[in-house]
């Protein structure tokens, strides 16, 4: 099986990337980061406007987008957060639009 569900975010000087839309109810999406990235960072992912997000492990340069976030249309925000023992800050934001689709019959 080849991995076709990979979005790529190029992190440049503007520190913000807006990607192509994915479809509501899709599964198995990954997000790959390219650019001048720090050695140590985290990804915090949420629906746009949510007060809290999920911290997602970055595996090399890639994170898995949780399938449950694709059950709602709108926008997914991914904040990349650099950290050390004494400091930390958000250094980039990736926006992923989620295009609405009718709920499939096989979803409870």
N, C-alpha and C positions, 0 to 999 in steps of 0.2 A: 504494500500500500504506500502510495506517495503522499506526502503532506502538502495538500493544496490549500488548506485553510490557514494561511499565514499572512498577516498584515505586516507591513514594514513601515516603521516611523523613523524618519531621518531627523535627528535632533541637531539643529543648527544654532546659529547665533540668536535667532528670535525666540528660541526655547519653547516654541509651540508648534504642534503638528496637528493638522486636521486630516483624517484619513477618509478613504472611500467608505461608503455605507456597507454594512453587513445587514443581513435580514434577520428579523425577529424569528425566534424558534430554531435558528441554526445551532449546531453543536460543534465542539472541537476546534474552535478558533484559537490561534496563538498570535502573539504580538512580538515582533522582533524589533529591537532598537539598533539603529546605526548612527554613527557620529562620534564625536569626542566625548566619551562617557567616563565618569570617574570609576575607579577600581571597585568601589563599594557603594552600592545604592539599593534602595527598595522601590517597589511599585505599590502604590495604594490606588485601588480601583473602585469606582462607584458609579451609580447613575448620576447624571448631572443634577445638581441641587441637593443631593442627599447630604445630610450632616455627617455621616460616618461612612467609612469605606473599608474594604477588605485589604489587608496587607498580603501581597502575593510575592512568593519567592521568585527571584530572577535567576534563571538557569543559564548562565553565560550571558547571553544578550536577549533572552526570550522569556516571556511569561505566558501562562495559559489564561485565557479569558474564561472566567467561570460561566458555565452554560446557563445558570439561573439568571445572570445579568442579561442574557439574550431573550428572556421570556417577556421583557417589557420593551416597547419601542421608545424612542427618544434619543438620548445620547449617553454614551459611557465616557467617563473621564478617567484617565490614568495619570496620576501624579508621580513623577520620579523624584525620589527623595534621597539626597546624599546625607550621610551621617558618619560621625566618629564617636568616640567615647564622651566628648565634651560639647559637640555642636552638631547641627544639622540644618538643612534647608531644602526646599523644593527647587529643583533646577530645570524642570521641564514639565509640560502638560501635553498629553496626547488626547485628542477628541475623536471618538468613534461614533458616527451616527448609526442608529439602528432603525432600519426601514420597517414599517409595520406590515404584518401579514396576518391573515386569519389564523386562529388557533387550529393546529392540525387535530384530526379526530383521535389520534393515538395519544394525545396529551390529556391527562386527567385534570 
